[in-house]
Amino acid sequence: MKPLVKPDVARELSRLKNFQRDTVEHIFSRMYDPVTPTRRFLVADEVGLGKTLVARGLVAKVVDQLWDSVGRIDVIYICSNGSIARLEFLNGASVITTIAAPPYSYRWRGVTSGTYSLAVRATFLAVGIVGNAVATALYIGAGLGPGPRDGLMTGLARRGPSVRTVRTGLELTALAIGFVLGGSVGVGTVAYALAIGPLVQWALPRLTVTAALEGERCESRAVRT
């Protein structure tokens, strides 16, 4: 068993960009505020801006904070960034091997013929993208106001370009910025950026509550009253 080593907080934080480091410090100060500490904190941003790195820096600070005061520290973290997390190759529930460094590849010999996890992952990706498009059309179609990024999409679309063109442009712009800032880009990232615009354009008119329908409902309520 490897000996326990106290994390080098300064070294971990030195690997972060300024805005990531500021995020870590803000979350930590809120968690350990002497008057009104919080037990939960949500960090939401565009894909690829470093939530995983922020989590790593925060874990280092928290472990350092608790090191001398508790007997055991359990950290449970679900990581989607393969350059930071270990990659486990599974056969069902059994771990075949664990790779902790690039290129994250493993030659599995003696495999019986069949369809394996790649097909499942591709299916999950496709269902997720389509589901996201439907969810976007549902809440925008409700007519109660879009979110900030979707508001930008609908605002630009009203000036001439199609929803497909505007949304694809926004996603590709976000992808490029995230990549430049050090975020990971995979097949799913590109597939989402290229597919979400056309899917939202298809779903939005089919899931929008029209003004005429709302007027009929209001009128019928007035008659009943």
JOKA-V222635 format. One record per backbone hydrogen bond with DSSP energy under -1.0 kcal/mol. CO is the residue of the C=O (numbers start at 1). NH is the residue of the N-H. If there is no record, write none. Layout:
BEGIN
CO/NH  CO/NH
END
This chain:
BEGIN
7/9  8/12  9/13  10/14  13/16  17/21  18/22  19/23  20/24  21/25  22/26  23/27  24/28  25/29  26/30  27/31  28/32  30/38  46/49  50/54  51/55  52/56  53/57  54/58  55/59  56/60  57/61  58/62  59/63  60/64  61/65  62/66  63/67  66/69  66/70  81/84  81/85  87/99  89/96  89/97  91/94  94/91  97/89  99/87  101/104  116/119  117/121  118/122  119/123  120/124  121/125  122/126  123/127  124/128  125/129  126/130  127/131  128/132  129/133  130/134  131/135  132/136  133/137  134/138  135/139  136/140  137/141  140/143  141/209  147/151  148/152  149/153  150/154  151/155  152/156  153/157  154/158  156/159  157/160  162/166  163/167  164/168  165/169  166/170  167/171  168/172  169/173  170/174  171/175  172/176  173/177  174/178  175/179  176/180  177/181  178/183  179/182  186/190  187/191  188/192  189/193  190/194  191/195  192/196  195/199  196/200  197/201  198/202  199/203  200/204  203/207  210/214  211/215  212/216  213/217  214/218  215/219  216/220  217/221  218/222  219/223  220/224  221/225
END
